[in-house]
Amino acid sequence: APSRLPSTRRACSATAASEILGGDPPQLRYDRDTGIVWEEGKTTGRRRRKPLYRTIIGIEIHAQLSVPTKLFSSAPTRHGRSGNDGIPTGVAANVSVHPYDLAYPGTLPSLSSSAVGASVLSAAALGCTIHERSRFERKHYFYPDLPLGYQITQQRWPLASDGAVTFLPHFNEQQLSNKKKGGGKKKRRRGGEKSPQDKTGDGGNSIDDTGAKYTFEPRPVRLRIERIQLEQDTGKTTTHTTTNPDNGQTMTKSYIDYNRAGCALIEVVSHPDLRSAHEAAGAVEKVRRLLRHVGSCDGRMEEGSLRCDLNVSIAPVVNDGEDGDDGQNVINNDFREVLPPDTGHRVEVKNLNSLRQIVAAAEYEALRQSSLAERNDPTGRETRTFHVKPISDTHPLGGETFCIRAKGDAVDYRFMPEPDLPPLVLDEDTLGCGMTLDEFVATNLPESPDDARARLVRDYGLTDHVADVITSDPPAIALFERTVETARSELASMEESRRDPNRVEMLSTLVANWLCNDLFALVKKSAVKGLSGGEVQHDEVEESTGTLNHPISVEYSTVDSERLGALVAMVAEGSLTASMAKRILTIMFEEVPPLSSPNAIATANGWHVISDKDVLIDLCEGVVLDPQNLSQLEQYRLGGKKVWKIEKFFAGKVMAASRGNAHPERMKEALA
């Protein structure tokens, strides 16, 4: 069930961040790469570090399906196909509801075939075994944003089970580069800034038991998926607290929006195979990327389309040798499918909606539980929530967890089969397309991101990084391939004598660069335009405080493959410089119909490269022999160390006289 924030928070103990991260012995530090909690100490004049605990993490991902109606009613969702069918983001509360969503007596559920199809594709993308027969059941609990008094789910008879995904731990490009170099400039790490009170791992390196830095090379991690279940989402509760200026009393009110209640949701439940904060974030990002790739979920964590719960516990590190056994034995332990001995109680941290929160919450819980264990007061089973705080000495991780309910006794949800729904049988009628389950998956499941990445590298000669950027946005794959085809066709129709052989040979790379660097930048700028906080960096888009105008995808670009291919062909042919092409691309992206071709925009603005040798010589002679430049010409004739400055001066004058249209290399040849 989604997290709750009842007034029972004070019934659970919550250790302050300053107590967890500081205080006299033990001094604890957490390594986000390895998931090891270390105790600092000194022996014989040098710092010594002892591994105390390792982190055990499982994840539960709640992904809202991108289907036009709710799971059991005809009420539209924000994924509707048109303005009349769908409810756009940011509309008034409680306008997209059906009597069934509000538990009106006499209403019955009607299963959405679109939701079933999207959940089947999600399960296939995650490598799960899809069960042709599953059942819905009622999970009873009471809260105002759940009108029925129960949630319809599939916990005991899930749609799919026994899947697996392989991924790399969460690193951005700069962090990975620093690690390979063994250090370098320290960058702000996800989850919080480095501060004097931050007891986390150092910069881009991990640390062994002697305190020495070593390079940590991320390796692929395999996460087992226990089950995927199709279920309802709940409404959204918003709490507002106001203070009376006269008497200082506070008043709290909760408002409920049922627009989200009843939306189709899949819950992806993993085994506890993760061993660090970065592995947890990497796993969520991998699942998010796969769901976006098959089109079943838009993955917009900032809007709640994809939310994550962490199940965090710790286990003591057992050294085979004496105190000070090298930390590498701890770090390189890959035996994940069996829980380590003496694993502590599982603590659930609910509804994390960004990768940064996932890293920070996992780290905070590891340090909190380790601190309590060192005081012989181990944590019990709890459900907690992560409160985001401004990064400071008090909150170096950018937040802390608070207990919302203790689980001293097992919660009795009184599961029972849903009497108003028959078993879910995945046949031609249920899938709504006249296909069997195998035919449906084979027809509708797209090429996997890993296969697409390998094909782009193999067939187009792209680097792994560029191919990864393109495959991160599924519509970009088709756009790239169509653009390459268009550019090749355009070049074939141009005069052979005018083509730049080097650029023609690297056409695929040229298209990829324009797509990944320039077009993606325009799409991103359009998505965040007008939002609070101004420009948003690529790896922090999900952390933005405002709702994006649209997803950051080339699907929302007004520049199609025909126009982008023609533009790249003109650059490859040499009739446009890079700066000209960038201005043309911006005009094409921002203009409204009727749309112009790159050639028409270039002609209208006088942007065409001057590469004719005779024309360039005339331009150069006009500038060099200009009486206003006589003193520079005399200086050049005298020679000396400053001749290069004079050459640069004349090159700038020639470029200005050509209004920036002179071919740079050929102009320098003519000037010489």
C-alpha positions, -999 to +999 in steps of 0.1 A: +000+000+000+012+036-007+028+054+023+007+072+049+015+101+072-008+096+102-004+114+135+013+084+151+047+096+141+058+104+177+051+068+187+082+057+168+117+067+177+136+088+152+173+095+158+184+130+147+208+133+118+235+148+141+234+117+163+236+093+134+264+110+115+285+123+143+292+119+180+319+102+200+329+068+192+320+051+171+325+075+141+307+059+112+311+065+075+292+050+046+306+041+012+279+045-015+298+024-039+302-007-018+274-003+008+298-008+037+295+011+070+330+017+084+342+027+119+371+052+120+399+047+144+437+052+148+465+027+153+501+037+158+499+071+142+478+063+112+441+062+105+425+028+105+391+019+092+371-012+103+342-025+082+313-030+106+281-036+085+270-041+050+237-029+035+210-052+023+184-036+000+153-047-018+131-024-039+094-020-047+086+001-077+051+015-083+048+025-120+016+042-133+007+027-167+004+052-196-031+041-206-060+065-214-085+053-188-084+040-152-079+003-144-115-005-135-135+025-148-139+047-179-126+078-162-098+094-182-063+097-171-037+123-180-025+098-207-056+103-228-050+106-265-065+141-270-075+171-251-111+159-249-102+124-238-074+130-214-069+151-182-039+173-186-014+177-158-022+204-134-060+205-137-084+210-109-087+183-083-115+157-085-126+163-121-115+129-134-136+105-113-161+078-120-187+066-094-168+034-091-136+053-081-155+068-052-170+035-041-206+044-049-229+015-041-240-006-070-210+002-092-189-027-105-153-029-119-146-032-156-111-042-165-091-021-190-076-042-218-051-015-225-038-017-189-035-055-192-015-052-225+008-025-210+015-047-179+022-077-201+048-058-221+063-045-189+067-080-175+083-092-208+107-063-208+118-073-173+124-109-183+096-123-162+075-154-166+040-142-175+012-163-161-016-169-185-039-171-155-038-148-124-063-135-099-073-102-084-077-099-046-087-073-020-061-059+003-080-042+032-068-011+049-084+021+057-073+056+047-093+086+033-076+085-001-088+048-006-126+052-009-133+015-013-116+006+020-094-019+001-070-020-028-075-044-057-041-061-062-025-094-071-001-101-043-008-139-040-016-146-076+006-121-096+005-114-133+042-123-137+071-135-116+107-147-116+123-120-137+158-104-137+175-073-149+212-066-152+226-030-147+255-009-137+254+010-103+243+046-106+271+069-118+270+099-140+297+103-167+319+127-146+319+104-116+328+074-136+356+094-153+370+105-120+369+069-107+389+056-137+414+084-131+417+075-094+405+108-082+404+142-098+383+172-090+356+163-065+321+167-078+289+170-059+275+135-055+239+125-058+222+125-024+240+156-009+270+179-010+302+171+008+304+190+040+325+188+072+298+167+088+293+144+059+303+109+069+300+094+035+325+079+011+351+103-004+347+120-038+352+097-067+370+069-048+363+042-022+384+037+008+399+005+022+404-004+059+436+017+062+420+048+049+438+047+016+418+055-015+415+030-043+397+031-077+363+014-075+353-001-109+315-006-112+306-040-123+273-053-137+247-063-110+219-088-115+187-081-096+160-108-094+124-097-098+101-116-074+068-106-089+049-080-109+013-073-099-014-052-115-033-030-091-051+003-084-034+035-074-048+056-046-058+092-044-034+119-035-034+136-001-019+170+003-014+184+038-012+222+045-002+236+079-009+272+087-001+293+118-025+318+133-005+351+136-025+362+166-020+333+190+007+313+172-014+281+171-010+259+141-037+242+122-032+213+098-057+204+070-055+175+045-070+178+010-077+147-011-076+146-049-092+115-064-080+122-100-053+095-094-076+071-075-081+039-095-054+046-121-037+014-134-005+006-116+021-022-117+042-030-086+076-045-093+089-063-063+125-074-061+145-098-040+169-082-015+199-085-039+212-050-037+242-041-016+247-003-018+229+030-023+243+034-058+231-001-067+196+007-056+195+039-077+210+020-107+183-007-104+155+019-103+169+037-133+172+005-152+136-005-146+125+030-154+143+030-186+129-004-197+093+007-189+098+039-209+113+019-237+083-003-241+060+027-237+041+013-206+051+041-182+065+076-189+088+073-158+082+109-147+093+105-111+089+142-104+051+138-111+047+105-092+043+084-123+071+061-109+077+059-072+101+036-052+100+020-018+133+008-003+135-021+021+168-016+040+185-037+066+221-042+077+242-073+084+274-074+104+306-079+084+324-111+095+361-110+089+379-142+085+411-129+099+421-105+126+407-070+130+417-050+100+411-077+074+413-059+040+381-043+029+384-058-006+371-092+007+340-074+020+335-053-011+340-081-036+315-105-020+290-113-048+270-140-030+237-121-030+210-147-033+213-158+003+210-132+031+241-128+052+239-142+088+224-120+115+207-097+090+187-071+109+151-062+107+138-048+074+129-011+074+107+002+046+112+037+033+082+048+013+075+068-018+109+081-030+105+100-062+140+108-074+173+090-077+189+115-054+163+106-027+169+069-032+207+073-026+202+097+004+175+075+020+196+043+017+226+060+031+207+076+060+191+043+069+224+024+068+240+049+091+210+051+114+206+014+118+244+009+123+245+036+149+216+019+168+232-015+165+265-002+180+245+010+210+229-025+214+195-011+205+188-025+170+160-012+150+127-031+148+104-035+118+093+000+108+078+019+079+094+053+074+092+082+051+120+104+037+117+141+044+137+163+020+157+190+038+181+218+025+216+205+025+234+218+056+257+206+084+226+194+102+213+175+071+244+167+050+224+141+030+196+165+020+170+149+043+162+123+069+138+094+075+109+096+100+089+067+114+053+067+103+043+033+119+060+005+137+054-031+127+056-049+160+030-073+148+023-084+113-003-063+096-035-082+088-047-070+055-074-097+053-066-107+018-096-122-001-103-130-037-120-102-055-156-114-059-166-089-086-138-099-110-132-133-126-096-147-129-075-128-154-069-151-183-046-138-210-063-149-241-075-132-274-105-115-257-086-101-227-057-087-247-082-071-270-063-078-302-073-113-313-038-127-305-025-153-281-001-142-254+030-153-273+018-136-305+010-104-286+045-102-270+063-111-302+043-084-322+043-055-297+076-059-276+102-035-292+138-042-296+155-041-261+177-011-253+207-033-250+201-049-284+194-015-299+226-001-284+247-029-298+232-026-332+239+012-334+275+006-324+279-023-349+260-008-379+267+029-376+301+030-359+288+050-329+306+050-295+290+032-266+282+065-249+265+081-279+245+049-286+235+049-249+222+085-251+201+077-282+186+045-268+177+063-236+149+079-256+131+053-277+117+077-303+153+089-309+163+055-323+139+057-352+146+094-357+184+088-359+181+060-385+156+079-407+178+110-405+209+091-416+190+077-445+177+112-455+212+127-452+227+100-474+200+105-500+205+143-500+242+140-503+238+116-533+219+143-552+246+169-546+275+177-568+303+153-560+330+180-564+314+200-535+313+172-510+337+171-480+350+135-481+359+134-444+324+145-433+306+122-458+325+093-444+315+102-408+279+110-417+264+087-390+286+102-364+277+137-376+239+129-374+244+114-339+262+145-327+235+169-340+208+147-325+224+142-291+239+176-286+219+202-304+184+188-309+182+172-274+193+206-260+164+224-277+139+198-265+152+200-230+151+238-231+115+236-243+105+212-215+118+233-187+111+267-202+093+290-177+098+266-147+111+277-114+148+272-110+157+282-146+179+259-166+180+223-154+210+201-160+206+168-178+212+146-148+190+167-125+159+172-147+140+147-125+149+168-094+133+199-108+107+215-085+082+223-113+063+201-136+079+197-170+060+212-199+065+179-217+088+149-214+123+154-225+120+133-257+125+140-294+089+129-298+081+165-289+105+180-314+091+199-344+122+190-364+116+157-382+140+134-399+135+150-433+146+185-422+173+173-398+188+150-425+188+179-451+205+201-426+232+176-417+237+169-454+244+206-460+269+207-432+286+175-446+287+190-481+303+221-468+276+246-478+269+255-441+292+261-412+284+246-378+274+280-364+250+286-394+235+252-390+229+257-353+210+290-360+189+272-387+181+243-364+169+268-337+147+285-363+132+252-375+125+241-339+108+273-329+088+281-360+051+273-365+036+259-397+041+263-426+075+247-419+106+258-439+134+237-453+170+243-441+179+255-476+150+280-477+160+294-442+197+297-453+188+315-485+165+339-468+192+349-443+221+348-467+238+319-449+259+300-475+295+291-472+318+309-496+343+283-507+352+295-542+389+302-543+387+332-566+359+349-545+379+343-513+411+358-529+391+389-539+378+392-503+413+388-488+428+414-512+401+439-504+408+436-466+446+434-468+449+464-492+424+485-473+441+518-463+426+515-429+447+483-424+479+498-437+497+498-404+489+461-397+502+453-432+535+471-426+538+453-392+532+419-410+559+427-436+585+434-408+579+400-393+587+391-357+571+372-329+537+390-332+531+379-369+505+353-358+484+381-342+484+401-374+473+369-393+445+365-368+435+401-372+432+399-410+413+365-408+387+382-385+384+411-409+379+388-439+353+368-420+335+400-411+335+412-447+319+379-458+293+383-430+306+350-415+301+330-447+337+324-457+349+288-455+374+290-425+401+267-438+399+278-475+398+314-464+431+310-445+446+293-476+436+323-497+449+348-471+483+330-471 
